[in-house]
């Protein structure tokens, strides 16, 4: 994303073939397409590539005090991050390592003190089920070199729109021009969107009167993404960064307080996990209502005070997705968040990889990437 041509590079379709012990994205793509996923999981994944239909996918821009990077799967702190990282010593037994270490961590339950701030999806209410209305799935092209075009789906019922308005931004996905095919052998680099399915205003405008000055699409595309380059000491290319870096308009700079309309929870936690896909591994259906391109992150939070038996029950429900119905598990659709751990001796993970435990914030970039599906 630091490349001058990132707007083209990020739209190169990625074919995902499982080769590790987690394989959350490969499982998510098959799940979204209604394809079976079992011991021969490589076969449906390879068929996705052969079929070559291109689907848009959200990315998440992640910022720490020292760097800025991008996530496609999850951000974790607490129980699930501990299981993911500490079970590495059992990698030889494959995916079973997660189940074994889950039992160990549930027995030796830990608590994590920190402050969590988040921006919930417009229309979400804590006393309602954590299920939102999203727009109908687009019909995709039939061949590798066909353009990705959205079909004319019927609009949602007016009552549904009032209950949970569609909030997808056109900033990243709706107005992409056809990408120049510099290499004639790579014919996947062509996309077109009609844009009729998208709401005209960006996410900030949909939040309501939460900002003093609404931005148009043109302005959003030109907002400098400078706070991601703080601390790097490179000011020579400042003008280039203003034009080429990725737009950021939900999260404030890390050294600024979060906006007043964000929800702030200062407490002890057992688990804070933000998931972008339905699955974080082959057999963990973490966010059942997630979509590849819904413009949403799913925050799953368990506060301290639960028993070991309750944690074990939560872990046992992960395979079916029934954990979202457990009363002591908060499941919240969000667009952005900030996490401030009180201590730095716990694990913090992004897409299953450890990063230094520090203040972190993230926001969704809707429909910015491309994956191959069926």
C-alpha positions in Angstrom: 0.0 0.0 0.0 3.0 2.3 0.0 3.5 1.9 -3.7 2.7 4.9 -5.9 0.4 2.7 -7.9 -1.4 1.1 -4.9 -4.8 1.8 -6.4 -4.1 -0.6 -9.2 -2.0 -3.1 -7.3 -4.6 -3.7 -4.6 -7.1 -4.7 -7.2 -5.0 -7.5 -8.6 -7.3 -10.6 -7.8 -5.8 -12.9 -5.2 -6.4 -16.6 -5.4 -6.3 -18.2 -1.9 -5.1 -21.9 -1.5 -4.9 -23.2 2.1 -1.5 -24.2 3.3 -1.3 -23.5 7.0 -3.1 -24.6 10.1 -5.6 -21.7 10.3 -6.8 -21.0 6.7 -9.5 -18.6 7.8 -9.7 -16.6 4.5 -9.9 -19.8 2.3 -12.6 -21.1 4.5 -14.5 -17.8 4.4 -14.4 -17.7 0.6 -15.8 -21.2 0.3 -18.4 -20.5 3.0 -19.6 -17.4 1.1 -19.9 -19.4 -2.1 -21.8 -22.2 -0.3 -19.0 -24.7 -1.2 -18.1 -27.7 1.0 -14.8 -27.4 2.9 -13.3 -30.6 4.3 -10.1 -32.6 4.3 -9.8 -31.9 0.6 -10.1 -28.2 1.1 -7.4 -27.5 -1.5 -9.7 -28.7 -4.3 -12.5 -26.1 -3.9 -9.9 -23.4 -3.4 -8.1 -24.3 -6.6 -11.5 -24.4 -8.4 -12.1 -20.9 -7.2 -9.0 -19.8 -9.0 -9.8 -21.8 -12.2 -13.3 -20.4 -12.3 -11.7 -16.9 -11.8 -14.8 -14.9 -10.7 -13.7 -11.8 -8.9 -15.3 -10.7 -5.7 -14.6 -7.4 -3.8 -13.3 -7.7 -0.2 -12.8 -5.2 2.6 -9.5 -4.5 4.1 -8.8 -2.9 7.5 -6.3 -0.1 8.0 -4.4 -0.8 11.3 -2.4 1.9 13.0 0.0 1.7 16.0 2.3 4.4 17.3 5.1 3.3 15.0 3.6 1.9 11.9 0.6 1.5 9.7 -0.4 -1.7 7.9 -3.5 -3.6 6.6 -5.5 -6.5 7.8 -7.8 -8.9 6.0 -8.8 -11.3 8.8 -8.7 -10.3 12.4 -7.2 -8.3 15.3 -7.1 -10.1 18.7 -6.2 -9.4 22.3 -6.7 -11.6 25.2 -7.9 -15.2 25.2 -8.0 -15.9 21.5 -4.7 -14.2 20.8 -3.1 -16.3 23.6 -4.5 -19.5 22.1 -3.3 -18.6 18.6 0.3 -17.7 19.6 1.0 -20.0 22.5 -0.3 -23.0 20.6 2.5 -22.5 18.0 4.6 -25.0 20.0 2.0 -27.7 19.0 2.0 -26.8 15.3 3.1 -30.3 14.5 -0.4 -31.6 15.3 -2.1 -29.2 12.9 -5.4 -27.5 13.6 -5.9 -29.7 16.7 -3.4 -27.4 18.4 -6.1 -24.7 18.8 -8.5 -27.1 20.6 -5.8 -28.4 22.9 -4.5 -25.0 23.9 -8.0 -23.6 24.3 -8.6 -26.1 27.1 -5.3 -25.1 28.7 -6.1 -21.4 28.5 -9.6 -21.8 29.8 -8.3 -23.6 32.9 -5.6 -20.9 33.5 -7.9 -18.0 32.8 -6.4 -14.6 32.5 -7.8 -11.1 32.7 -6.6 -8.1 30.7 -7.1 -4.5 31.8 -7.5 -1.9 29.1 -9.7 0.8 27.4 -11.7 -0.1 24.3 -13.3 2.6 22.2 -15.4 1.8 19.1 -17.7 3.3 16.5 -20.7 1.0 16.2 -22.6 0.7 12.9 -25.3 3.3 12.5 -28.6 1.8 13.8 -27.1 -0.8 16.1 -28.6 -1.0 19.6 -27.1 -3.1 22.4 -30.4 -4.7 23.3 -31.0 -5.9 19.7 -29.6 -9.1 18.1 -26.2 -8.4 16.5 -27.5 -9.0 13.0 -27.7 -6.2 10.4 -29.3 -5.8 7.0 -26.9 -5.7 4.2 -27.5 -5.2 0.5 -28.1 -8.2 -1.8 -25.1 -10.0 -3.1 -24.0 -9.0 -6.5 -24.1 -11.4 -9.5 -20.6 -12.0 -10.6 -19.0 -12.4 -14.0 -18.9 -15.8 -15.7 -15.4 -15.6 -17.2 -11.9 -14.5 -16.3 -11.9 -11.5 -18.6 -15.5 -10.3 -18.0 -15.9 -7.1 -16.0 -17.2 -7.2 -12.5 -20.6 -5.6 -12.8 -23.2 -5.2 -10.2 -26.7 -6.4 -11.2 -29.9 -4.5 -10.7 -31.1 -6.0 -7.5 -34.4 -4.9 -6.0 -34.0 -2.4 -3.2 -34.5 -3.3 0.5 -37.9 -2.7 2.0 -38.2 0.8 3.3 -38.7 -0.4 6.9 -35.5 -2.3 6.7 -33.6 0.7 5.4 -34.8 2.8 8.3 -33.9 0.1 10.8 -30.3 -0.5 9.5 -29.5 1.9 6.7 -27.0 0.7 4.1 -23.8 2.6 4.7 -21.3 1.4 2.2 -19.0 4.0 0.9 -18.3 4.6 -2.8 -14.9 6.0 -1.9 -13.0 2.7 -2.5 -15.1 0.4 -4.6 -18.0 2.0 -6.5 -16.3 4.2 -9.1 -13.2 2.3 -10.0 -12.3 2.9 -13.6 -11.1 0.1 -15.8 -7.5 -0.7 -14.9 -5.0 -0.4 -17.8 -4.0 -3.9 -18.9 -0.2 -3.3 -19.2 0.5 -7.0 -19.3 -1.7 -8.5 -22.0 -1.4 -11.9 -20.4 -3.0 -10.7 -17.2 -6.6 -10.1 -18.2 -8.0 -10.0 -14.6 -6.9 -6.4 -14.1 -10.1 -5.0 -15.6 -13.1 -4.0 -13.5 -16.1 -1.8 -13.9 -18.9 -0.8 -11.6 -22.2 0.7 -12.3 -22.4 2.0 -8.8 -26.2 2.0 -8.6 -26.2 -0.3 -5.6 -24.2 2.0 -3.5 -25.2 4.9 -1.2 -23.7 8.1 -2.5 -22.4 9.4 0.8 -19.3 8.1 2.6 -19.6 6.5 6.0 -19.1 9.8 7.8 -22.2 11.3 6.3 -24.3 8.2 7.2 -23.3 8.4 10.9 -25.6 11.4 10.9 -24.7 14.9 12.1 -21.6 13.6 13.8 -19.1 15.7 11.9 -19.2 19.4 11.3 -18.2 19.3 7.7 -19.3 16.4 5.4 -16.9 15.3 2.7 -17.6 14.6 -0.9 -16.0 11.6 -2.6 -13.5 13.8 -4.4 -12.4 15.3 -1.1 -12.2 12.0 0.6 -9.9 10.6 -2.1 -7.5 13.5 -1.5 -7.4 13.7 2.3 -3.8 13.1 3.3 -3.1 9.9 5.2 -0.2 11.5 7.0 -0.6 10.2 10.6 0.3 6.7 9.4 3.8 8.0 8.5 4.5 9.7 11.8 7.8 8.8 13.3 9.4 7.5 10.1 11.3 10.7 9.5 10.6 10.8 5.7 9.4 14.2 4.7 11.0 14.3 1.2 7.9 12.7 -0.4 5.3 14.5 1.6 3.5 15.9 -1.5 3.4 12.4 -3.0 2.0 11.0 0.2 -0.8 13.5 0.1 -1.9 12.4 -3.3 -1.2 8.7 -3.2 -1.7 7.4 0.4 -4.9 5.7 1.5 -7.7 7.8 2.7 -8.4 7.7 6.5 -11.4 9.5 7.9 -13.0 7.6 10.7 -10.1 7.2 13.2 -8.4 10.4 14.6 -4.6 10.4 15.0 -3.5 8.2 17.8 -2.4 11.1 20.0 -5.9 12.6 19.8 -8.9 11.5 21.9 -11.6 9.5 20.1 -14.7 11.5 19.0 -17.5 11.9 21.6 -19.9 9.7 19.7 -17.7 6.6 20.1 -18.5 4.1 22.8 -15.8 3.8 25.4 -15.4 0.8 27.7 -12.7 1.0 30.4 -12.7 -2.4 32.1 -11.1 -5.8 32.6 -11.6 -8.2 29.7 -11.1 -11.9 29.0 -11.4 -11.4 25.3 -11.4 -8.6 22.8 -11.5 -9.8 19.2 -12.3 -8.0 16.0 -13.1 -10.2 13.0 -13.5 -9.2 9.4 -14.5 -12.6 7.9 -16.9 -15.3 8.9 -14.1 -17.7 9.9 -10.8 -17.2 11.6 -9.8 -20.8 11.0 -11.2 -23.8 9.2 -13.5 -24.8 12.1 -14.1 -21.5 13.9 -17.2 -19.7 12.6 -16.4 -16.5 14.5 -18.7 -13.9 12.8 -21.6 -15.8 11.2 -23.2 -12.6 9.7 -19.9 -11.3 8.2 -19.6 -10.8 4.4 -16.4 -10.3 2.3 -17.5 -6.8 1.4 -20.0 -5.6 4.0 -17.9 -2.7 5.2 -18.1 -4.0 8.8 -15.8 -5.4 11.5 -17.4 -7.6 14.1 -16.3 -6.9 17.7 -16.6 -9.8 20.1 -16.0 -9.0 23.7 -16.1 -10.9 27.0 -15.6 -8.9 30.2 -13.9 -10.3 33.3 -16.1 -12.0 35.8 -17.1 -15.1 33.8 -16.3 -18.5 35.1 -14.0 -21.1 33.5 -17.0 -23.2 32.7 -18.6 -20.3 30.8 -15.4 -19.7 28.9 -15.3 -23.4 28.0 -18.9 -23.2 26.8 -18.0 -20.2 24.6 -15.1 -22.0 23.1 -17.2 -25.1 22.4 -19.8 -22.9 20.5 -17.2 -21.4 18.2 -17.5 -24.2 15.6 -21.2 -23.6 15.0 -21.3 -19.9 15.6 -23.7 -20.2 18.5 -21.4 -18.2 20.7 -23.1 -15.0 19.3 -26.2 -15.9 21.3 -24.5 -16.3 24.7 -25.6 -13.5 27.1 -22.1 -12.8 28.5 -20.7 -12.4 25.0 -21.0 -9.0 23.4 -21.2 -9.1 19.5 -21.1 -5.6 18.0 -20.9 -4.6 14.4 -18.4 -1.7 14.2 -16.7 0.5 11.6 -13.6 1.6 13.7 -12.1 1.0 17.1 -9.2 1.9 19.3 -7.7 -0.5 22.0 -5.4 0.8 24.7 -4.0 -2.1 26.8 -2.9 -1.1 30.3 0.0 -3.6 30.3 2.3 -4.5 27.4 3.1 -8.1 28.5 0.1 -9.7 26.7 -0.2 -10.9 23.1 -1.7 -8.6 20.4 -2.2 -10.2 17.0 -3.1 -9.0 13.6 -4.1 -11.8 11.1 -2.6 -14.3 13.5 0.8 -12.6 13.7 2.1 -11.0 16.9 2.8 -7.3 17.0 4.1 -5.3 20.0 1.3 -4.8 22.6 0.5 -1.1 22.5 -2.3 1.3 21.6 -3.8 0.2 18.3 -6.7 1.5 16.2 -8.3 0.3 13.0 -11.0 1.2 10.5 -12.7 -0.5 7.5 -11.7 0.2 3.9 -14.8 -1.1 2.1 -14.5 -3.3 -1.0 -10.9 -2.2 -1.7 -9.3 -5.6 -2.4 -10.2 -8.5 -4.8 -10.3 -12.2 -4.3 -11.1 -15.1 -6.6 -14.3 -17.0 -5.9 -17.1 -18.9 -7.5 
